[in-house]
Amino acid sequence: MPLLQMEKVGIRFGGLKAVDGLDLAVEPGELVGLIGPNGAGKTTVFNLLTGVYTPTEGTITYAGRRINGLKPHVLARLGIARTFQNIRLFPSLTVFDNVRVAYQVNTRHTPLDSILRLPRFFAEESRMAEESLELLGRLDLLAHKDELARNLPYGLQRRLEIARALALKPRLLLLDEPAAGMNPQESRQLMELIAAVRRDFDLTVLLIEHDMSVVMGICERIYVLDHGVLIATGTPAEIRRNPRVIEAYLGEEAS
């Protein structure tokens, strides 16, 4: 059974059909790309998967459960985490606190524990701090733990956003253009990071990306959208030589 499945999913905004009858499936452990020209509906798909939008048609299934219409915080607890095309860190918080705040989603103490400062509250706070430091270490961010997020170089801000997503302890990680604004060296480092976190955290990854060197370099399968419609799916080699993809998005350089 696929970990994630979209069957005939669509959404309308007034008279505009942003996504039209999309069929998409991601198996456990896969790294799958979703590409297409600007306005193709890619980020809309992510917003459907994370509860920002509710589909007007079709069914979204995650881990065997229908998730249409569930709120973002519910989906986060179920194991779906995402990053954003425009980095959305808490700029005035430290690197450490940006990660620690994400662990709050899976806390087990109650509001009463917090108000009365009961032992379970302190145990949870200690656990979150330890896990945050461990995660920062695994993503080579520990040396920056006391820096404000806004003061990090751009590439490290991207890395921190991925770390914060991992703090949710997801099964499915959605990456929305993680290489946006990166130079070629940073993009190569990003590819290594994605491959490492996928392996080390036993993740399934769905990736939106315009940088074709990243998409073709790490994705096992690729879906291609154009104006909200799926026009192709296949391996990177198949997508490279697909005439509809070349015409819609990749251009002659892909041939």
C-alpha positions, 0 to 999 in steps of 0.5 A: 500500500502506498504511504501517500495516495491522491486519487482524482484530486482536484480543487477550484478557486471560484472558476479556476481549477488549480488542480484537476483530477490528480492521481499520485502515489508515493511508496514508503521510503521513496524519494519522488519529485513533483515538477512543472512550470510556474503556476502549474499547481505544485504548491497547491498540491502541498497545501492540499496534503498539509490541510491548508486547502481541502480538495473539492473532489477526489480522495487523499489517503495517508497510511491507509487513512483518508485525510481530506479536510484534516487540519494542519496540526492534526496532519503534523501529529500523524507524521506529515511535515513540510518546508516552504519555498520562502523560508519560514523560520522564527527569525528572532528565536535561536537555532535551538529554540526553532527546533525545540518549538517543533517538538511541542507537537508531540508533547505528552504533558497536560496544561495542568502539568505546565501550570503546576510545574509538575514532574512530568512537565520538567521531564518533557522539557528536558527530553525536548531539549536533549532531542533538539541538541541531538538533532542539531548535531546530526544536521551539523548545526550544533555550533550555531545553536545559540545564534538567532535564526535570522543571522544564519547564512542562507544555506544554513537557514534551509538546513535549519528549516529541514531540522525543524521539520524533522523535529515533528518526527515525520514519516512523510517529508514534503520539501517545497523548492529547498534549493531555491536561491542556492548556488551550485555548491549549496545545491550539491550539499543540499542533495547530500543532506536530503539523501542522508536524512532520508536514510537516517530518519527512515523517511519518505520524501516528496520534493518540489524543485525547479533545479533540474540538477537536484531533481534528476540527481536524487529523485527515483520517480517524477510527476510533472504538472502543467496547469494543474493537470498531470502530463507525465510520470516516470523515472528521471531518464523517461522524463528527460526525453518526454516531448510533452515535458520538454515542451511544457517545462524543461526546454531544449536543454533537457534533450 
